Amino acid sequence: FTVSLFYNDKVKKTITSPNDARLVRVPLDFTIPTTETNTTAEIKIKVTTPTESSEKLTNINIYQDVIASDSATGKIATKKAKKKTALVAVLCVLAVIAVVVAVVVIILWLRK
């Protein structure tokens, strides 16, 4: 028989073993990718023999680190770009205020 492990419809592992005993243990393991952006996943175990086929389906919840999740989706780059844009805007406003203050000081100085 053949046992296959599917993660979101992608084959992650396939093991073929002879059915010599009444009870057969088949170790299955898999690793969730670090770039995973979904919060849920579908796990399917499919057992195929020459005469029949059976499968078991289950859903799992994926709890991710916030920074890893943001990094995988590109949100960190977006956040950095927004911070840079905000910093440039603040510096432009400060430059305009400095020019206005300088003009006012020059006008008041010339009136004396």
N, C-alpha and C positions, 0 to 999 in steps of 0.2 A: 504494500500500500504506500501511498504518497500523501504526506501532510504538507500543506502550503499555508503560509501566513501572509495575509494581505493587509497592508496599511493604506487606507484610502484608495483602494482598488489597484495598488501597486504591490507586486510580489516582493516581500522582504526576505523570506526564507522558505526553502523547500527541502524536506527531508524524506528520503525513501528508505523504508525499513521492511524486512520480511516479517510476516505474521507467524512466528514459530510458537508462540505461547498464547495462553488465554488473555493475559494482560501485558500490554506493551506500553512502556513509558517513552514518550517522545519529548525531549527538552526543546522548548521554543523560547527564544528571546529576541528582542529587537530594541533599537534605540530610536527615540524620536529626534529628528534633525534639529540642530540648534537654530536653524533659520525658519523653523515652522511658524507660520503666522496665524494658523487656525487655533481656536480654543477648544474644539472638539475634533475627534477623529473616529473613524470607523475601522474596527478590527474584525477581520473575517478569517476563520480557520476552516480550511476545506480539506476533507479526507477523500481520497479517490482510490478505489480498488478496481481490479479488472471487471468486476460485475456491478458495482454500484458507486455512488458518490453522495457525500453528505457535507453540509457546511453549517457553521455556527457563526452568527453575526452579533457583535456588541459594539456599543459606542463608549468612548472614554472621554473624560474631560482633561484638558491639558492646562496646567497652571504654570505660567511662565514668569520669569523674572521680568519686571517692567522694562529695564534697560535693554535686556536681550530682545524683548519683543519689539521695542521701539527701533532698535538697531536693525532688526530683520526687515521691518517694514519701511525703513528709511525716514522715520519720524525724527531721529536725532539730527540728521542733516537739515531737515526742514526747520527744526527748532533753532539750530545754530544760525541759519540764514535769517530767520525772523529776528533773532537777537541782534545780529549784525545790522539789519535794516533799521531797527529801533535805535541802535546806538548812533548810526549815521544821521537819523532824523533829529535826535537830541543835540548832536554836535552842530548841525545846521541851524537849529533854533538858537543855540547859545552864540554862534557866530553872528547871526542877525541881531541879537540883543546887544552884543558887544559893539557892533557898528553903530547902532542907534544911540547907545550911551556915549560913544566917542563923538558922534555928530552933535548931540545935545551939549556935551562938555565944551566942544569947540565953539558952538554958538554962544553959550553963556560966557565963555572966556573973551570972545571978541566984543561983546556988549559992554564989558567993563571999561 
